Amino acid sequence: MSKIWVYAEVDNGKVDNAALEILTKARELGEVEAIALGPGATEAAAKLGEFGAEIVYASDDEVYSDYIAQPHVHAIAELAGDNPPDLIIFATNYDSRDIAGRLSAKLDATLVGNVVDLPAANVARTAIFGGSMFVDTELKGTTSIVLVRPKSFAPEPSGGEATVIPVEAEISDDLKRSKRLERHEEQASGPKLEEAPVVISGGRGLQEPDNFKLLDELAAAIGNTAVGATRAVVDSGWVPYAYQIGQTGKTVKPSVYLAFGISGATQHIVGMKGSKKIIAINKDEEAPIFGLADLGIVGDALKILPQLIEEVKKRKS
Ligand SMILES: Cc1cc2nc3c(=O)[nH]c(=O)nc-3n(C[C@H](O)[C@H](O)[C@H](O)COP(=O)(O)OP(=O)(O)OC[C@H]3O[C@@H](n4cnc5c(N)ncnc54)[C@H](O)[C@@H]3O)c2cc1C
């Protein structure tokens, strides 16, 4: 049976949702162990066990939150030692990408990025041509590493419990060269884009940045709703990159996805096509987004939005 390691990012005891998604998939592939490094890692072990990790290698040492990648790589390589796993799975997050890249060099292990599925422990599936085709790559060598796109799998607890094994790697000063100097918490009032049950997105059809306020207003009226955007408007500086959905942005799978003034380019669709219900509003009846939508409304988004806001408010009052 294959031995699978899942690297779980933790933030003061809270496990990154992507790690839970990956653990759920990893359970199908072999014996699953997780690695959690940084403050709150031991506390996070219970959650990791609940989602299928039989063993959690954990360290609460602040060195893993204060310094970037090098201490983690050293610790994981030491754990791998003479009995390395067949596969190490990382989520495509900023810190994980740094660690996975360096680890690949250190272990001389194959690394495949942008993975959307793992049909077997030695097969990584990636999407090409904006998600319209898939490629399966056979992973060879003692240990392989993959970076999986968040939202590729649905997280489901297995109800297990993990044994915690403390990570006691010595981190020398030589491994403390990239220090994290500051942390910025993004201010957000609503749910996270990747976790919201309803996502309202805007594209270039909204005409100007100020009109994004209409999406905020609709999101507030519906409640528990996040606002997203296409790359076209992010690149134009209308909204920050954190809003971007698609191939080079976030992947979302809400219950309802509303697209206002979005053409439906494949690079956008790849990030939202897993939504349960898609509602598209576009003034061009030939817009490709209508090919995907469960409900299509041909019309001017700027006229429809105020009416929709009023109607939702009326029904909620
Ligand atoms: C390598 C690469 C990566 C990319 N990654 C991403 C990505 O991650 N995410 C992403 O979104 N894009 C990505 N893109 C860009 C993508 O190809 C499209 O250019 C982009 O998605 C288009 O955004 P849009 O739909 O807002 O704009 P447009 O394509 O310009 O569409 C605007 C739409 O608004 C409609 N419209 C105009 N006025 C109104 C109105 N008043 N009411 C209603 N509808 C109206 C128009 O009919 C049109 O369909 C990527 C491109 C490349 C090359």
The ligand as a Gaussian input file, in Angstrom:
#p B3LYP/6-31G(d) Opt

LIG

0 1
 C       -2.832000      32.862000     -19.450000
 C       -4.149000      33.529000     -19.177000
 C       -4.706000      33.370000     -17.916000
 C       -5.947000      33.974000     -17.635000
 N       -6.485000      33.801000     -16.392000
 C       -7.718000      34.300000     -16.148000
 C       -8.357000      34.078000     -14.886000
 O       -7.809000      33.467000     -13.976000
 N       -9.586000      34.595000     -14.712000
 C      -10.254000      35.313000     -15.690000
 O      -11.398000      35.753000     -15.430000
 N       -9.659000      35.540000     -16.862000
 C       -8.411000      35.074000     -17.109000
 N       -7.810000      35.357000     -18.300000
 C       -8.450000      36.351000     -19.190000
 C       -9.574000      35.764000     -20.024000
 O       -9.044000      35.216000     -21.193000
 C      -10.601000      36.873000     -20.405000
 O       -9.918000      37.926000     -21.055000
 C      -11.337000      37.461000     -19.218000
 O      -11.894000      36.436000     -18.430000
 C      -12.477000      38.356000     -19.743000
 O      -13.064000      39.033000     -18.685000
 P      -14.525000      39.649000     -18.831000
 O      -15.490000      38.549000     -19.083000
 O      -14.728000      40.517000     -17.631000
 O      -14.376000      40.644000     -20.060000
 P      -14.889000      40.540000     -21.561000
 O      -14.410000      39.294000     -22.195000
 O      -14.527000      41.836000     -22.185000
 O      -16.462000      40.419000     -21.451000
 C      -17.298000      41.422000     -21.008000
 C      -18.719000      40.934000     -21.213000
 O      -19.614000      41.895000     -20.683000
 C      -20.756000      41.973000     -21.534000
 N      -21.366000      43.274000     -21.288000
 C      -20.942000      44.493000     -21.678000
 N      -21.732000      45.447000     -21.159000
 C      -22.686000      44.812000     -20.453000
 C      -23.792000      45.252000     -19.677000
 N      -24.071000      46.562000     -19.514000
 N      -24.582000      44.336000     -19.094000
 C      -24.339000      43.005000     -19.240000
 N      -23.293000      42.530000     -19.941000
 C      -22.477000      43.423000     -20.530000
 C      -20.217000      41.771000     -22.916000
 O      -21.243000      41.304000     -23.780000
 C      -19.128000      40.747000     -22.681000
 O      -19.626000      39.419000     -22.857000
 C       -6.595000      34.762000     -18.615000
 C       -6.011000      34.917000     -19.874000
 C       -4.813000      34.309000     -20.136000
 C       -4.204000      34.478000     -21.507000

